[in-house]
């Protein structure tokens, strides 16, 4: 394992908002605990804080005692806001003022679940990439246009770390451990938690379609449900339109208005997303995955997959990344520093599907008329 040289552990404070989400907070803290246990060193030290120093009730009604109140005088290297339901009520002037003070002190600030809202409210997320639970994506984008909202599971940069809810904070902290103390330690922690794989910063959260378009579009929701139920044997566009008493042109306008893509493109993305799940989670061969997702031609499936995800299906199965893997480095600084990730694109419109960047729409009419897109081609995405 990589040699570690640190004079003191990284000290992380977890500020618990009222009705914070327990699973998100525990997912983050447990990674730090296991890092200490497996390394045999005190790599991390953590504290819990509240607005008044009193125990805080999570959204599941369990109370957690805290170590200090804010503004705290603890020697913190980082502060993470643990959000949950009704995060707006926890954004007090006292918290906002303290966050601004920590920002001026060059501390690392983070938010998990809905905690990023508190950071944005304090004005410390301008021009920063920010992840938040999908329920708050649209609202955060509307209220704080200077924040670079993303639908990724988490973001990690030199002075900011933000994560969505559930177990996504575990992936974020595992990535942090890998950056600071090597991939072997991070992988060992993942094995202890029986985590199948460590999701990286490019994985996206699945945003329910109903939350994007609202219940006022029942025909759109019905069509997407039909698509999701018929991935192995795709339904033609004319037939889909007929199911909801629309013309094909009306169907195309509906998708363009609410999802900013054609229905055939959306259908293709669904099938490719399912293919990726099968490649990662099953032992099905590439040919079997191709057939299970409605592709008659395996070479064409491979081309579509590569255009969408940047790597061919066989590399996905082998776990080969399209991006260069950073080498492990020895840490000699007194305070661990989070390595900055490459800049990622801003997502002004959030979707729950992988983006097919700059793909031409001129082939859409043929995607389902020639053997369920067997003969269609997708141009390579722009670099």
C-alpha positions as CSV (number, residue, x, y, z in Angstrom):
1,X,0.0,0.0,0.0
2,X,1.1,3.5,-0.7
3,X,3.3,5.0,2.1
4,X,1.5,7.7,4.0
5,X,3.2,10.6,5.8
6,X,0.9,13.0,7.6
7,X,1.6,15.0,10.8
8,X,-2.1,15.0,11.8
9,X,-5.4,13.5,10.7
10,X,-7.8,15.4,8.4
11,X,-10.4,16.9,10.8
12,X,-13.9,16.9,9.4
13,X,-16.9,18.5,11.0
14,X,-20.4,17.2,10.2
15,X,-23.1,19.8,10.8
16,X,-26.4,18.1,11.4
17,X,-29.4,20.0,10.2
18,X,-32.8,19.4,11.7
19,X,-34.4,16.3,10.0
20,X,-31.1,15.4,8.4
21,X,-30.9,12.1,6.5
22,X,-29.3,9.4,8.6
23,X,-28.2,7.1,5.8
24,X,-26.4,9.9,4.0
25,X,-24.5,11.0,7.1
26,X,-23.6,7.5,8.2
27,X,-22.4,6.5,4.7
28,X,-19.9,9.3,4.9
29,X,-18.7,8.8,8.4
30,X,-18.3,5.0,8.2
31,X,-15.8,5.3,5.3
32,X,-13.6,7.5,7.6
33,X,-13.9,5.0,10.4
34,X,-13.0,2.1,8.2
35,X,-10.1,4.0,6.7
36,X,-8.6,4.4,10.2
37,X,-9.3,0.8,11.1
38,X,-7.8,-0.8,8.0
39,X,-4.7,1.5,7.7
40,X,-3.9,1.2,11.4
41,X,-3.4,4.9,11.5
42,X,-5.5,7.9,12.5
43,X,-6.0,9.2,9.0
44,X,-9.3,11.0,9.8
45,X,-10.9,12.6,12.8
46,X,-14.5,13.7,12.8
47,X,-16.9,15.8,14.9
48,X,-20.6,16.4,15.0
49,X,-22.1,19.9,15.4
50,X,-25.5,21.5,15.7
51,X,-26.8,25.0,15.9
52,X,-27.1,25.0,19.7
53,X,-25.0,22.1,20.8
54,X,-28.1,20.0,21.6
55,X,-28.8,16.5,20.1
56,X,-30.3,16.6,16.6
57,X,-33.2,14.4,15.4
58,X,-32.8,12.8,12.0
59,X,-35.7,12.4,9.6
60,X,-36.2,8.9,11.0
61,X,-36.6,10.4,14.5
62,X,-33.3,9.0,15.8
63,X,-31.3,11.5,17.9
64,X,-27.6,12.0,17.5
65,X,-25.6,13.8,20.2
66,X,-23.1,16.4,19.0
67,X,-19.6,17.5,20.0
68,X,-20.1,21.2,19.7
69,X,-22.3,24.1,18.7
70,X,-21.6,26.7,16.0
71,X,-19.7,28.8,15.5
72,X,-17.2,26.1,16.7
73,X,-13.6,26.7,17.7
74,X,-12.7,23.2,16.8
75,X,-9.6,23.0,14.5
76,X,-11.5,21.8,11.5
77,X,-10.0,21.3,8.0
78,X,-13.4,20.7,6.5
79,X,-17.0,21.1,7.3
80,X,-19.8,19.1,5.7
81,X,-23.5,20.1,5.9
82,X,-25.7,17.0,6.4
83,X,-29.0,17.9,4.9
84,X,-32.4,16.3,4.7
85,X,-36.0,17.4,4.5
86,X,-36.9,21.0,4.9
87,X,-33.3,22.1,4.5
88,X,-34.5,25.7,4.0
89,X,-35.5,26.0,7.6
90,X,-31.9,25.1,8.8
91,X,-30.3,27.9,6.8
92,X,-30.1,30.3,9.7
93,X,-28.1,33.6,9.6
94,X,-25.8,32.1,12.2
95,X,-24.9,29.1,9.9
96,X,-24.6,31.3,6.8
97,X,-22.2,33.7,8.6
98,X,-20.1,30.8,9.9
99,X,-19.9,29.2,6.4
100,X,-18.7,32.5,5.0
101,X,-16.1,32.7,7.7
102,X,-14.8,29.2,7.0
103,X,-14.7,30.0,3.3
104,X,-12.5,33.0,4.0
105,X,-10.2,30.7,6.1
106,X,-9.8,28.5,3.0
107,X,-11.5,25.5,4.7
108,X,-12.9,22.7,2.6
109,X,-16.7,23.0,2.5
110,X,-19.1,20.2,1.6
111,X,-22.8,19.2,1.5
112,X,-24.5,15.8,1.4
113,X,-28.1,15.0,0.4
114,X,-29.6,18.5,0.4
115,X,-26.7,20.1,2.3
116,X,-25.5,21.8,-0.8
117,X,-28.5,24.1,-0.5
118,X,-27.0,25.7,2.6
119,X,-23.7,26.3,0.9
120,X,-25.5,27.9,-2.1
121,X,-27.6,30.0,0.3
122,X,-24.4,31.2,2.0
123,X,-23.0,32.3,-1.4
124,X,-20.0,30.1,-1.3
125,X,-20.9,28.0,-4.4
126,X,-20.8,30.6,-7.1
127,X,-19.2,29.1,-10.3
128,X,-18.7,25.9,-8.4
129,X,-20.0,22.5,-9.6
130,X,-22.6,21.2,-7.2
131,X,-24.5,18.0,-6.7
132,X,-27.7,17.7,-4.7
133,X,-30.6,15.2,-4.3
134,X,-32.7,15.2,-7.4
135,X,-35.8,16.6,-5.5
136,X,-33.9,20.0,-5.2
137,X,-32.2,20.1,-8.6
138,X,-34.7,22.3,-10.3
139,X,-35.2,24.6,-7.3
140,X,-31.5,25.1,-6.7
141,X,-30.9,25.9,-10.4
142,X,-33.7,28.5,-10.3
143,X,-32.7,30.2,-7.0
144,X,-28.9,30.2,-7.6
145,X,-28.2,30.6,-11.3
146,X,-24.5,31.2,-10.7
147,X,-24.1,27.7,-9.2
148,X,-23.1,25.0,-11.7
149,X,-25.8,22.4,-10.9
150,X,-25.0,18.8,-12.1
151,X,-27.0,15.6,-11.9
152,X,-23.8,13.7,-11.1
153,X,-23.8,11.6,-7.9
154,X,-21.1,13.8,-6.4
155,X,-18.5,16.5,-7.1
156,X,-15.0,16.7,-5.6
157,X,-12.6,19.6,-6.1
158,X,-9.9,21.3,-4.2
159,X,-12.2,23.2,-1.7
160,X,-15.6,21.8,-2.3
161,X,-17.3,18.4,-2.0
162,X,-21.0,17.9,-2.7
163,X,-23.0,14.7,-2.9
164,X,-26.5,13.6,-3.5
165,X,-28.3,11.4,-0.9
166,X,-28.6,7.8,0.0
167,X,-25.3,5.9,-0.3
168,X,-23.7,8.4,-2.7
169,X,-21.8,10.1,0.1
170,X,-20.0,6.7,0.6
171,X,-18.8,6.9,-3.0
172,X,-17.7,10.5,-2.5
173,X,-15.7,9.7,0.6
174,X,-14.2,6.5,-1.0
175,X,-13.0,8.7,-3.8
176,X,-11.5,11.1,-1.3
177,X,-9.7,8.3,0.5
178,X,-8.3,7.1,-2.9
179,X,-7.0,10.5,-3.8
180,X,-5.4,11.0,-0.4
181,X,-4.2,7.6,0.6
182,X,-4.3,5.4,-2.5
183,X,-6.7,3.1,-4.4
184,X,-5.8,0.0,-2.5
185,X,-7.1,1.4,0.8
186,X,-10.3,2.7,-0.9
187,X,-10.9,-0.7,-2.5
188,X,-10.4,-2.5,0.8
189,X,-13.0,-0.2,2.5
190,X,-15.4,-1.0,-0.3
191,X,-14.9,-4.7,0.2
192,X,-15.5,-4.4,3.9
193,X,-18.9,-2.7,3.2
194,X,-19.7,-5.3,0.5
195,X,-20.0,-2.4,-2.0
196,X,-20.0,-3.9,-5.5
197,X,-18.2,-1.1,-7.0
198,X,-17.1,2.5,-6.2
199,X,-19.2,4.8,-8.4
200,X,-17.1,7.7,-9.7
201,X,-17.9,11.3,-10.2
202,X,-19.2,10.7,-13.7
203,X,-22.1,8.5,-12.6
204,X,-25.4,10.2,-12.6
205,X,-28.3,10.0,-10.2
206,X,-31.5,8.6,-11.6
207,X,-34.1,11.4,-11.6
208,X,-37.7,10.2,-11.8
209,X,-39.3,11.5,-15.0
210,X,-42.4,12.6,-13.1
211,X,-40.3,15.1,-11.2
212,X,-39.0,16.6,-14.4
213,X,-42.2,17.0,-16.4
214,X,-44.8,16.9,-13.7
215,X,-48.0,15.0,-13.5
216,X,-49.6,17.4,-16.1
217,X,-48.1,15.3,-18.9
218,X,-49.8,11.9,-18.5
219,X,-49.3,10.9,-22.2
220,X,-45.6,11.5,-22.0
221,X,-45.3,9.5,-18.9
222,X,-47.4,6.7,-20.4
223,X,-45.2,6.6,-23.5
224,X,-42.0,6.4,-21.5
225,X,-43.5,3.6,-19.4
226,X,-44.2,1.7,-22.6
227,X,-40.6,2.3,-23.8
228,X,-39.2,1.0,-20.5
229,X,-41.4,-2.1,-20.6
230,X,-40.4,-2.9,-24.2
231,X,-36.6,-2.6,-24.4
232,X,-35.9,-6.1,-25.8
233,X,-38.5,-5.6,-28.6
234,X,-38.8,-1.9,-29.2
235,X,-42.1,-0.5,-30.4
236,X,-42.1,1.7,-33.5
237,X,-42.8,5.4,-33.2
238,X,-46.1,5.3,-35.1
239,X,-47.3,2.5,-32.9
240,X,-46.3,4.3,-29.7
241,X,-48.1,7.5,-30.9
242,X,-51.2,5.5,-31.6
243,X,-51.3,4.1,-28.1
244,X,-51.9,7.6,-26.7
245,X,-54.0,8.9,-29.6
246,X,-51.3,11.2,-30.9
247,X,-49.8,11.7,-34.4
248,X,-46.1,11.0,-34.8
249,X,-45.5,14.7,-35.3
250,X,-47.3,15.5,-32.0
251,X,-45.3,12.8,-30.3
252,X,-42.0,14.3,-31.5
253,X,-43.1,17.8,-30.4
254,X,-44.0,16.5,-27.0
255,X,-40.6,15.0,-26.4
256,X,-38.8,18.0,-27.8
257,X,-40.7,20.4,-25.5
258,X,-40.2,18.5,-22.3
259,X,-37.1,16.3,-22.8
260,X,-35.2,18.3,-25.4
261,X,-34.7,15.2,-27.7
262,X,-36.6,13.1,-30.2
263,X,-38.6,10.1,-28.9
264,X,-36.5,7.7,-30.9
265,X,-33.3,9.2,-29.3
266,X,-34.8,8.9,-25.9
267,X,-35.8,5.3,-26.5
268,X,-32.2,4.5,-27.7
269,X,-30.8,6.1,-24.6
270,X,-33.0,3.9,-22.4
271,X,-31.8,0.8,-24.2
272,X,-28.2,1.8,-23.9
273,X,-28.6,2.6,-20.2
274,X,-30.1,-0.9,-19.6
275,X,-27.3,-2.4,-21.6
276,X,-24.8,-0.7,-19.3
277,X,-26.5,-2.1,-16.2
278,X,-26.5,-5.6,-17.7
279,X,-22.8,-5.3,-18.5
280,X,-21.9,-4.1,-15.0
281,X,-24.2,-6.3,-13.0
282,X,-24.5,-9.7,-14.9
283,X,-22.3,-12.2,-16.7
284,X,-24.3,-12.0,-19.9
285,X,-22.1,-11.9,-23.0
286,X,-22.0,-8.7,-25.2
287,X,-24.1,-10.5,-27.8
288,X,-26.7,-11.5,-25.2
289,X,-26.8,-7.9,-23.8
290,X,-27.2,-6.6,-27.4
291,X,-30.2,-8.9,-28.0
292,X,-31.7,-8.2,-24.6
293,X,-31.7,-4.5,-25.4
294,X,-33.3,-4.7,-28.8
295,X,-30.3,-4.6,-31.1
296,X,-30.3,-7.0,-34.1
297,X,-26.7,-6.2,-35.0
298,X,-24.0,-6.6,-32.4
299,X,-21.5,-4.4,-34.3
300,X,-24.1,-1.6,-34.4
301,X,-24.8,-2.0,-30.7
302,X,-21.1,-1.7,-30.0
303,X,-20.9,1.5,-32.1
304,X,-23.9,3.1,-30.4
305,X,-22.5,2.1,-27.0
306,X,-19.1,3.6,-27.7
307,X,-20.7,6.8,-29.1
308,X,-22.8,7.2,-25.9
309,X,-20.3,6.2,-23.1
310,X,-16.9,6.7,-24.8
311,X,-15.8,3.0,-24.5
312,X,-17.0,-0.2,-26.3
313,X,-19.1,-2.7,-24.4
314,X,-16.2,-5.2,-23.9
315,X,-14.2,-2.5,-22.1
316,X,-17.2,-1.7,-19.9
317,X,-17.3,-5.4,-18.9
318,X,-13.6,-5.5,-18.2
319,X,-13.7,-2.3,-16.2
320,X,-11.5,-0.3,-18.5
321,X,-12.1,3.4,-18.2
322,X,-12.1,5.8,-21.1
323,X,-10.2,8.3,-18.9
324,X,-6.6,8.0,-17.7
325,X,-6.4,6.7,-14.1
326,X,-4.5,8.9,-11.7
327,X,-1.5,7.2,-10.1
328,X,-1.2,6.9,-6.3
329,X,0.9,9.6,-4.7
330,X,2.5,9.9,-1.3
331,X,0.9,12.6,0.8
332,X,3.4,14.7,2.7
333,X,1.4,17.8,3.5
334,X,0.4,18.4,7.1
335,X,-3.2,18.8,5.9
336,X,-4.6,16.5,3.2
337,X,-5.6,18.4,0.1
338,X,-8.4,17.2,-2.3
339,X,-7.1,17.0,-5.8
340,X,-9.1,19.0,-8.3
341,X,-11.1,17.0,-10.8
342,X,-11.2,17.9,-14.5
343,X,-13.9,20.5,-15.3
344,X,-17.2,19.0,-16.2
345,X,-20.0,20.4,-18.3
346,X,-22.8,22.3,-16.7
347,X,-26.2,20.8,-16.9
348,X,-28.8,23.5,-17.4
349,X,-31.4,20.9,-18.0
350,X,-31.3,17.8,-15.8
351,X,-32.1,14.3,-17.2
352,X,-31.9,10.8,-15.8
353,X,-30.2,9.5,-18.9
354,X,-26.6,9.6,-20.3
355,X,-26.1,12.5,-22.7
356,X,-25.3,11.7,-26.3
357,X,-23.4,15.0,-26.9
358,X,-23.9,16.8,-30.2
359,X,-25.5,13.8,-31.9
360,X,-27.1,14.5,-35.2
361,X,-30.9,14.0,-35.3
362,X,-31.0,13.3,-39.0
363,X,-31.2,9.5,-38.5
364,X,-34.1,9.5,-36.1
365,X,-36.7,8.6,-38.7
366,X,-34.8,5.4,-39.4
367,X,-34.0,4.2,-35.9
368,X,-37.1,2.0,-35.7
369,X,-37.9,1.5,-39.4
370,X,-34.9,-0.6,-40.3
371,X,-34.6,-3.5,-37.9
372,X,-35.0,-1.5,-34.7
373,X,-32.1,0.9,-35.6
374,X,-29.9,-1.9,-36.9
375,X,-28.9,0.1,-40.0
376,X,-28.9,3.5,-38.4
377,X,-25.6,5.2,-37.4
378,X,-24.8,7.6,-34.7
379,X,-22.1,10.2,-35.4
380,X,-19.3,10.4,-32.9
381,X,-19.9,12.9,-30.1
382,X,-18.0,16.1,-30.2
383,X,-14.8,16.2,-28.2
